[in-house]
Amino acid sequence: MTGQHRHGAVLERTVALERAIALNRFTIGYNVVEAAVALIAGVAAHSISLVGFGLDSVIEVSAAFILTWRLTVEGREGCTQEADERATKAIAVAFAALAVYVGGEAVRQLLNGSAPDTSAVGIVLAALSLAIMPVLARAKRRLAPALGSRAQVAEANQTSLCALLSAVVLTGLGANALLGWWWTDPAAALGVAALAGAEAIRTWRADSLIDTCCAPTVGNG
């Protein structure tokens, strides 16, 4: 690889790193607000799905902090495969925690047969997240090749899962408010739990990258 090409690769990764950090900061800020609003509205409406949505936001913030740590390590020390692998494993654990909670709460709600109260705040919040999260996930995922980071992909996947959970909560709250179909929320939440569990396993078993974010310089003079 020529010096010019190597410089271009390093510059591309530097720009990607800056963008990833900016997206991560937005994710943290948005989800902190989302978690607070969802938890307050969920408790007020006695909505298990909305409370679960708020706790999902807490997990999303945790994943974002994990990725922030990984990006900080790269910014300070350069490409570090060990840091990327540890961050990926930690995000896999967050997926598993989300699967266990959502699945457990969905089963409990189905067995109890208790419908949540109508929550206009929850409906608006879920709709807003459904609009924002897919765009945010795509932006994060586009940066992964330049960073060579499975942790970046895993965190983007968790953002996508947050969008899916937004759709589930919106469907449940909307169907309950308009049609009185209380069971739609826990039934759909079981599907989200299954998806989160599958993603946890897939992320945990992901093969380690062999210095991918340093790959442009490997084997070249």
Secondary structure, 3 states (H helix, E strand, C coil): CCHHHHHHHHHHHHHHHHHHHHHHHHHHHHHHHHHHHHHHHHHHHCCHHHHHHHHHHHHHHHHHHHHHHHHHHHHHHCCCHHHHHHHHHHHHHHHHHHHHHHHHHHHHHHHHCCCCCCCHHHHHHHHHHHHHHHHHHHHHHHHHHHHCCHHHHHHHHHHHHHHHHHHHHHHHHHHHHHHCCCCHHHHHHHHHHHHHHHHHHHHHCCCCCCCHHHHHHCCCC
